[in-house]
Amino acid sequence: MMQQIFRVVLFGICCLFLISGGASAAITPDPMIQADLKNLFTNAPQVQGLPYQDLLSDAANRYGLSLPYVLAVVRGESFFDPKAKSHKGALGLMQVMPSTASDYGVNENDLLDPSINIDVGVHYLSDLYVKLQDPYLALAAYYCGPGGVDKEKFELREDCNEYVQYIYAHLQKILAHSGQEMAGVKGVRKHFVLTRFDNFPDAEKFLKFLSIKLADMNFDIFRHEVIRPDHARYQYRIIADNANRYEKDEICSMVEKVSGFSFCDR
């Protein structure tokens, strides 16, 4: 009898697994984020003081995209580092893959040129936007390819959705601190890694917590590739800006006081 029950339960589990395809279930876009992204194309806010903004503005106008939309992608992909390289081979400010660049007649060796990288990246993002007719799905496809989204069902894979939420966090930073960014590239700003998270939702919650509790400080989020012997994955780092009022030890102490935990890398 017990064996029969076990077989029924096991059969049910197998059926559920097969129905789901053995993969992450497709989900629908966050309606609030989608509305904010659409609003960028109908009522684009003015931004200023961002690195490479003139090049990005020209490309956004050339290919019919919103400037803050494009800026958020660059900020999230490379933190404005024109020499950024990923384990998978993505290059430059917009982390363009050489295979994508070749589709636009651009050689891999030219992708570290900011003007060329921006042109290819924005052109590709624009093509995705035209094809999918939605800024949310276009962002998702920029990260995981068109196969990661379903235009007809208006769904996307969970990892693709997490990428959109990550870029949206950078968009909020751009809109909140426009004109306060240091005009330079990654490494110019004085900052340090406060802590690391293996998933974006936890990192985002902690960032929001710190932004409320320590409102006069500047905390940020940036994903970083972690290379393992058999795979590569993304890790989300909370970084603290210590260019102005406080030194690292002071910031660490204040974070420990409000959170009850010591997060700083010593």
Buried (B, 14 or more C-beta within 10 A) or exposed (E): EEEEEEEEEEEEEEEEEEEEEEEEEBEEBBEEBBEBBBEBBEEBEEBEEBBBBEBBBBBBEEBEBBBBBBBBBBBBBBBBBBEBBBEEEBBBBBBBBBEBBEEBEBEBEBBBBBBBBBBBBBBBBBBBBEEBEBBBBBBBBBBBEBEBBBBEEBBBBEBBBBBBBBBBBBBEBBBEBBEEBBEEBBEEBEBBBBBBBEEBEEBBEBBEBBBEEBEEBBBBBBBEEEEEEEEEEBBBBBBBBBEEEBEBEEBBEBBEEEBEEEBBEE
